[in-house]
């Protein structure tokens, strides 16, 4: 399982988790995508790649219809 730390959390969280879980691939969103990448776009890319989890505080992903649909269709494990 690979973990993506969303831009709404500090990228240092990803850096701090890497030594604790060396067997896991942990990155901040800005390491993998441009900072202005839309949520739907990175969710689709990670879902297509497979094996990802995402750590985010964006609870609005569950309330906006287009983002909720992308969330439900993705193969990403989300932690809010």
C-alpha positions, 0 to 999 in steps of 0.5 A: 500500500502506498500513502499520499498525504494531501496538500491540506496537511503539511508535507512534513507529515509524509517526511516524518512517516517515511522512517517509521514505515520504511516498507511503505511508499509515502509521499505528499501530493506535491511530490507526485502532482502539481500543487494546483491539481484538482482533487478529481484528477489526482483521485482518478490517477491514483485509482488507475495506478492502484494500491493507494491510500490517501490521508486528507482533512477535506471532508467536503469530498463527501458532500460535493456531488462530483467529488463524491462520485469520484470518491465512490468510484475510486479504488483509494482507501481514504482516511479523513 
